[in-house]
Amino acid sequence: MGKILIRGAKILGGEPQDVLITDETITAVGTDLTVSSAEGAQVIEADGKILLPGLVDLHTHLREPGREDSETVLTGTKAAAVGGFTAVHAMANTFPVADTAGVVEQVWRLGKESGYCDVQPVGAVTVGLEGKKLAELGAMHDSAAGVRVFSDDGKCVDDAVIMRRALEYVKAFDGVVAQHAQEPRLTEGAQMNEGIVSAELGLGGWPAVAEESIIARDVLLAAHVGSRVHICHLSTAGSVEIVRWAKSKGWNVTAEVTPHHLLLTDELVRSYNPVYKVNPPLRTEADVMALREALADGTIDCVATDHAPHPHEDKDCEWGAAAMGMVGLETALSVVQHTMVDSGLLDWSGVADRMSFRPAHIGRLEGHGRPVSAGEPANLTLLDSAYRGEVDPAHFASRSRNTPYEGRELPGRVTHTFLRGRATVVDGKLA
């Protein structure tokens, strides 16, 4: 692949430096690198842009196999690259469900073939996501895919005995169970957050306690068996307090928040636009502020997109019939800049921690979430943080267009993404 010299980039927002990439590796970082010292290198003038380690998403729905009308591994990884991601974890709620070694290996191989980012399959916790019988956890881990994260996301593992067994099982290979925290009996017929807005609109409410009660149970179970539990798309102020308490006890609990839960509130549902229908639902302004503070202080470990593509017909319908979910890979970094960096809650080093270092560590993903320094893999994201522009889904690389940010001005644009030294995005366009 040769050499690439990135000149004048602000590594994690620091002073401008030059970065030399040779083949798949960062070989030099400094303020005095020149074209002559990097003879034959392709030169990229960064002009003070922010250089981050390649982003890692713990929670992506790539839909393949089975729902290629929504997304494929190829189109999803293209969207990831455009968003600055070099690795994504592909959730198990495909058709067939990724509950066997064969299916996770299929997804893993499709990721290898796509070439736009690394794809790490997430295995289902239970057979068919039905919550009744443990899936082949050991076989999925021992497969070529090397699965370490298991989740029935889209459904909650609501049976406490099954959840305990899963937590015990994954201990053998340092795996983690990622829980979609939703007590099903408390959310039957739910359409949005339970509160003032749901009462005024007459829509079935989804109470915060439906999330919080499962999180409380699962952190206790994880502590009891000495295992790792990860909370998917945490969305309420009460959930933050439970996770904060669990961490204060020294328990092995981690949590993620989505970009949309950092920015959007249930007031948007007044429009009845199904683009705002999501699981868990958009919450209140007080919840949003609590989530931002928790991400800033480290109670919430990372940002995960919960990228959930849907075809046009599944969203262009009445609210009650619409599918839940939003696409998020291509806008995640911009939303985080808007809500966390521009607000002063996080610096760029903090963004690298929450969007690369920590998610890679939680997923035990080797080669990602590494420092931008000599000897490290050249998985990198270059961001023009001064950019401002309206979101136009017509230009998305994703196969789906169900973004809640259409027409909204957001800051930041990924200009380059490098996967092991190979440019997957150049000047904001797929290479």
C-alpha positions in Angstrom: 0.0 0.0 0.0 3.0 2.3 0.3 3.3 5.4 2.4 0.8 8.1 3.4 1.9 11.4 5.2 -0.9 13.2 7.0 0.4 16.7 7.6 -0.7 19.1 10.3 -3.4 17.0 12.0 -4.5 17.7 15.6 -4.2 14.3 17.2 -7.1 14.0 19.7 -7.5 17.8 19.3 -3.9 18.6 20.4 -1.3 20.7 18.6 -0.8 20.0 14.9 1.5 17.1 14.1 2.4 14.9 11.1 1.6 11.2 10.9 3.4 8.8 8.6 1.7 5.6 7.7 3.7 2.8 6.1 1.5 -0.1 4.7 -0.8 -1.0 7.6 1.1 0.7 10.5 1.7 4.2 11.9 5.5 4.5 11.6 6.2 8.0 12.8 4.4 10.9 14.6 6.0 14.3 15.0 6.2 17.9 14.1 9.2 17.7 11.8 8.2 15.0 9.3 8.8 16.1 5.8 8.1 14.7 2.4 11.8 14.0 2.1 11.8 11.9 5.3 8.8 10.1 3.9 10.0 9.8 0.4 7.4 8.5 -2.0 4.5 9.1 0.4 1.1 10.3 -0.7 0.6 13.6 1.2 -2.7 14.6 2.8 -2.8 18.2 4.0 -4.9 18.0 7.2 -4.8 21.8 7.9 -5.6 21.4 11.6 -8.4 18.8 11.2 -9.0 16.5 14.1 -7.3 13.0 13.9 -8.9 10.3 15.9 -8.4 6.5 16.2 -10.9 4.7 14.0 -14.3 4.7 15.6 -15.8 1.4 16.9 -19.5 0.8 17.1 -20.7 -1.8 19.6 -24.3 -1.8 18.3 -25.0 -1.9 14.5 -27.8 -3.7 12.6 -26.5 -4.7 9.2 -29.7 -6.8 8.5 -27.9 -9.4 6.4 -28.9 -12.2 6.1 -32.6 -11.9 5.5 -33.4 -8.2 5.3 -31.2 -7.1 2.5 -34.0 -4.6 1.4 -33.0 -2.6 4.5 -29.2 -3.0 4.5 -26.4 -5.4 3.6 -23.1 -5.9 5.1 -21.6 -4.1 2.1 -23.8 -1.0 2.3 -23.7 -0.9 6.1 -19.9 -1.0 6.2 -19.8 1.7 3.5 -22.0 3.9 5.8 -19.8 3.0 8.7 -16.7 4.1 6.8 -18.3 7.4 5.8 -19.1 8.0 9.5 -15.5 7.4 10.5 -15.9 3.8 11.8 -13.3 1.2 11.2 -15.1 -1.6 13.1 -18.7 -2.4 13.9 -20.4 -5.1 15.9 -23.3 -6.6 13.9 -26.3 -7.5 16.0 -27.9 -11.0 15.9 -31.5 -10.2 15.0 -31.1 -11.3 11.4 -33.1 -13.9 9.4 -32.0 -16.5 10.2 -31.0 -15.3 13.7 -27.2 -15.3 14.3 -27.5 -18.0 17.0 -25.2 -20.7 15.5 -21.5 -20.8 14.4 -22.6 -21.1 10.8 -24.5 -17.8 10.7 -22.0 -15.7 12.6 -19.3 -17.0 10.3 -21.4 -16.0 7.3 -21.7 -12.5 8.6 -17.9 -12.4 9.5 -16.9 -13.5 6.0 -19.3 -11.0 4.4 -17.5 -8.4 6.4 -14.1 -9.6 5.3 -15.3 -9.4 1.6 -16.8 -5.9 2.0 -13.4 -4.3 3.0 -14.8 -1.0 4.2 -14.6 -1.8 7.9 -14.1 -4.8 10.2 -17.3 -6.6 11.1 -17.5 -8.4 14.4 -20.7 -10.5 14.7 -22.7 -10.4 17.9 -24.2 -13.8 18.8 -27.7 -14.3 20.1 -28.1 -15.2 23.7 -31.0 -17.5 23.2 -32.1 -19.7 20.3 -34.2 -17.7 17.8 -34.2 -14.7 20.3 -37.1 -16.5 22.0 -35.6 -16.3 25.5 -36.2 -20.0 26.3 -33.0 -21.8 25.6 -29.4 -20.7 25.4 -27.9 -20.5 22.0 -24.6 -22.1 21.0 -22.5 -19.5 22.9 -19.3 -21.6 23.1 -19.5 -22.8 19.4 -19.9 -19.2 18.3 -16.9 -18.1 20.3 -14.8 -21.0 19.0 -15.8 -20.3 15.4 -13.8 -18.3 12.9 -15.9 -15.2 14.0 -14.5 -15.5 17.5 -17.7 -14.0 19.1 -17.2 -12.3 22.5 -20.4 -10.2 22.7 -23.8 -11.9 22.9 -27.2 -10.1 22.8 -30.9 -10.7 22.0 -31.1 -7.0 21.1 -34.6 -6.1 19.9 -35.8 -8.4 22.6 -35.0 -8.5 26.3 -33.6 -11.6 28.0 -36.4 -11.3 30.6 -36.1 -14.7 32.2 -33.7 -14.2 35.2 -32.6 -17.9 35.2 -31.7 -17.8 31.5 -29.8 -14.5 32.0 -27.9 -15.9 34.9 -26.9 -19.0 32.9 -25.7 -16.8 30.0 -23.6 -14.7 32.3 -22.1 -17.8 33.9 -21.4 -19.4 30.5 -19.6 -16.4 28.9 -17.2 -16.2 31.9 -15.2 -19.1 30.4 -13.9 -17.0 27.5 -14.2 -13.5 28.9 -17.4 -12.8 27.0 -20.1 -10.2 27.8 -23.9 -10.3 27.6 -25.3 -7.1 26.2 -28.8 -6.6 27.5 -31.7 -4.9 25.7 -33.3 -3.7 29.0 -37.1 -3.8 28.5 -39.5 -5.6 30.8 -42.0 -6.9 28.2 -45.1 -7.0 30.4 -44.6 -3.3 31.2 -44.3 -2.3 27.6 -47.2 -4.2 25.9 -48.6 -1.9 23.3 -46.1 0.9 24.1 -45.6 3.4 21.3 -43.5 6.1 23.0 -42.1 7.3 26.3 -44.7 7.2 29.1 -45.2 10.8 30.3 -46.9 14.1 29.7 -46.6 13.9 25.9 -47.9 10.3 25.7 -50.9 11.2 27.8 -51.7 14.3 25.7 -51.3 12.3 22.4 -53.2 9.2 23.7 -50.3 6.9 22.7 -49.4 3.8 24.7 -46.7 4.8 27.1 -43.3 3.0 27.8 -42.4 3.7 31.4 -38.8 4.3 32.4 -39.1 1.6 35.1 -39.5 -1.0 32.3 -35.8 -0.3 31.5 -34.6 0.4 35.0 -36.0 -2.7 36.6 -34.2 -5.0 34.2 -30.9 -3.1 34.6 -31.2 -3.3 38.4 -31.8 -7.1 38.2 -28.9 -7.7 35.7 -26.2 -5.7 37.5 -27.1 -7.8 40.6 -26.9 -11.0 38.6 -23.6 -10.0 37.1 -22.2 -9.3 40.5 -23.5 -12.5 41.9 -21.8 -14.7 39.3 -18.8 -12.4 38.7 -19.4 -11.9 35.1 -19.6 -9.0 32.6 -22.9 -7.3 31.6 -23.2 -4.5 29.1 -26.4 -2.3 29.0 -27.5 -1.5 25.5 -28.9 2.0 24.6 -29.4 3.2 28.1 -32.0 6.0 28.0 -33.3 7.2 31.3 -31.9 9.2 34.3 -32.9 6.4 36.6 -30.9 3.9 34.6 -27.8 6.2 34.9 -28.1 6.1 38.7 -28.4 2.3 38.8 -25.3 1.9 36.6 -23.4 4.5 38.7 -24.3 2.6 41.9 -23.2 -0.7 40.3 -19.9 0.8 39.3 -19.3 2.2 42.8 -19.5 -1.4 44.1 -16.8 -2.4 41.7 -19.0 -4.6 39.6 -18.2 -5.4 36.0 -20.9 -3.3 34.4 -20.7 -1.2 31.2 -23.2 0.8 29.4 -23.8 2.6 26.1 -25.9 5.6 24.9 -27.0 6.3 21.4 -26.5 9.7 19.6 -30.2 10.2 19.3 -30.8 9.8 23.0 -28.2 12.5 23.5 -30.1 15.0 21.4 -33.7 14.2 20.7 -36.7 14.2 23.1 -40.2 12.8 23.2 -41.6 16.3 22.3 -40.7 15.4 18.6 -43.4 12.7 18.7 -46.0 15.4 18.6 -45.4 15.5 14.9 -46.5 11.9 14.6 -43.6 11.5 12.2 -42.6 7.8 12.4 -38.9 8.7 11.9 -38.9 9.5 15.6 -40.3 6.0 16.6 -37.4 4.1 18.2 -36.7 1.4 20.8 -36.1 2.4 23.5 -38.2 5.6 22.9 -37.0 9.1 22.9 -37.2 10.4 26.5 -37.6 13.7 28.2 -35.2 16.7 28.3 -34.2 15.8 31.8 -33.2 12.3 30.7 -31.2 13.8 27.8 -29.3 16.1 30.2 -28.6 13.2 32.6 -27.3 11.0 29.8 -24.9 13.7 28.6 -23.6 14.2 32.1 -23.1 10.5 32.6 -21.3 10.1 29.3 -19.0 13.0 30.3 -18.2 11.6 33.7 -17.7 8.1 32.5 -20.7 6.4 34.1 -21.8 5.7 30.6 -18.8 4.1 28.9 -19.4 4.6 25.2 -21.6 5.9 22.4 -23.1 3.2 20.2 -25.2 4.0 17.2 -28.0 1.3 17.3 -28.0 1.9 13.5 -31.4 0.4 12.5 -32.1 0.7 8.8 -35.6 0.2 7.5 -37.0 0.4 3.9 -39.1 3.4 3.0 -42.5 1.5 3.3 -41.8 0.5 6.9 -41.5 4.2 7.9 -43.7 6.0 5.5 -46.9 4.9 7.2 -49.0 5.8 10.2 -47.3 5.9 13.5 -48.8 2.8 15.0 -47.8 0.6 12.1 -44.3 2.0 11.7 -41.1 0.0 12.5 -38.9 1.2 15.3 -35.4 2.4 14.6 -33.2 5.1 13.1 -30.0 5.0 10.9 -27.1 6.5 12.7 -23.6 5.5 11.4 -23.1 8.5 9.1 -24.2 11.1 11.6 -23.0 9.8 15.0 -19.8 11.7 15.2 -21.5 15.0 14.2 -24.2 14.5 16.9 -21.5 13.8 19.5 -19.6 16.9 18.5 -22.8 18.9 18.7 -24.0 17.6 22.1 -20.7 16.9 23.9 -17.8 18.7 22.4 -19.4 22.0 21.3 -21.2 22.1 24.7 -17.9 21.7 26.6 -18.8 18.4 28.2 -16.1 16.4 26.4 -12.8 17.2 24.6 -11.6 15.3 21.6 -9.6 13.0 23.8 -12.8 12.1 25.6 -14.5 11.4 22.2 -11.7 9.0 21.3 -12.2 7.3 24.6 -16.0 6.9 24.3 -16.2 6.1 20.6 -13.0 4.1 20.1 -11.0 3.0 23.1 -13.8 1.9 25.4 -16.0 0.1 22.9 -13.0 -1.8 21.5 -12.1 -2.8 25.0 -15.6 -3.9 25.9 -15.8 -6.0 22.7 -12.3 -7.2 23.2 -11.6 -6.2 19.7 -7.9 -6.4 18.9 -6.2 -3.8 16.6 -8.9 -1.2 17.2 -9.2 1.5 19.9 -5.5 2.0 19.9 -3.4 5.2 20.4 -2.4 7.3 17.5 1.3 6.6 17.9 4.2 4.9 16.1 3.9 1.1 16.0 0.1 1.1 16.2 -2.3 -0.1 13.4 -3.3 2.7 11.0 -7.0 2.7 11.8 -7.7 6.4 11.7 -10.4 9.0 11.2 -9.8 12.6 10.1 -12.5 15.1 10.9 -13.2 18.6 9.7 -14.7 19.9 13.0 -15.2 23.4 11.5 -17.7 22.1 8.9 -21.4 22.9 9.2 -24.0 21.5 6.9 -27.5 20.1 6.7 -28.1 16.4 6.8 -29.2 15.1 3.4 -30.1 11.4 3.5 -30.2 11.3 -0.3 -26.4 11.2 -0.1 -26.2 8.4 2.5 -24.1 5.3 1.7 -26.7 3.3 3.7 -29.4 1.5 1.8 -32.0 3.2 4.1 -32.9 6.8 4.7 -34.7 6.7 8.1 -32.7 9.5 9.8 -34.3 11.9 12.3 -31.8 14.6 11.3 -32.9 15.3 7.8 -32.6 19.0 7.1 -31.0 19.6 10.5 -27.7 21.5 10.6 -25.0 19.5 12.3 -21.2 20.2 12.8 -18.3 18.1 11.6 -17.6 16.0 8.5 -15.3 13.0 8.2 -12.9 13.7 5.4 -10.8 10.6 5.5 -11.1 7.1 7.1 -8.2 4.6 7.1 -8.5 0.9 7.7 -5.1 -0.6 8.4 -3.5 2.1 6.2 -5.9 1.8 3.3 -8.1 4.8 2.7 -11.8 3.8 2.7 -13.0 7.4 2.6 -11.2 10.3 0.8 -12.4 13.9 0.8 -15.7 12.8 2.3 -16.4 10.2 -0.4 -16.0 6.4 -0.5 -12.6 5.4 -1.9 
